[in-house]
Amino acid sequence: MVVPSDVAACADPENALAMAGSLMSRLPQRQDNAYWLAQSRILLSGYLLAAALGDDDMDTVLAWTADPENRRALKLLRCGPAPQ
């Protein structure tokens, strides 16, 4: 289970990618879906990073994934701190 403190740790892009991988680790891993799983992990890590930057939680991440018209995550990523 992901708790809010875990989402806050995703302010570091590497942590966000690791958290996305952890959340997706229970999905079926087959050769024919490896590409899509990798792309999904990248997308989810972006949402997790945006949630951390906006001090949001997993409910917000879920809402963003369900509403492709919601641009808040993109705005948070564009206005967030520059990568080191």
FENKA-V253637 format. One record per pair of residues at least 24 apart in sequence whose C-alpha atoms are under 10 Angstrom apart, sorted by the first residue. I is the first residue (numbers start at 0). J is the second residue. If there is no record, write none. Layout:
i-><I	I>
j-><J	J>
This chain:
i-><1	1	2	2	3	3	3	3	3	3	3	4	4	4	5	5	5	5	6	6	6	6	6	6	6	6	6	6	6	7	7	7	7	7	7	7	7	7	7	8	8	8	8	9	9	9	9	9	9	9	9	9	10	10	10	10	10	10	10	10	10	10	10	11	11	11	11	11	11	12	12	12	12	12	12	12	13	13	14	14	14	15	15	15	15	15	15	15	15	15	15	15	16	16	16	16	16	16	16	16	17	17	18	18	18	18	19	19	19	19	19	19	20	45	45	45	46	46	46	46	46	47	48	48	48	48	49	49	49	49	49	49	49	50	50	51	51	52	52	52	52	53>
j-><56	57	56	57	50	51	54	55	56	57	58	51	54	56	47	51	56	57	47	48	49	50	51	52	54	55	56	57	60	47	48	49	50	51	52	53	54	55	56	47	48	51	52	44	45	46	47	48	49	50	51	52	45	47	48	49	50	51	52	53	54	79	80	47	48	51	52	82	83	44	45	47	48	49	51	82	44	48	44	47	48	40	41	43	44	45	46	47	48	49	50	51	40	41	42	43	44	45	47	48	41	44	43	44	47	48	43	44	45	46	47	48	44	72	73	76	71	72	73	75	76	72	72	75	76	79	73	74	75	76	77	78	79	75	76	75	76	76	78	79	80	79>
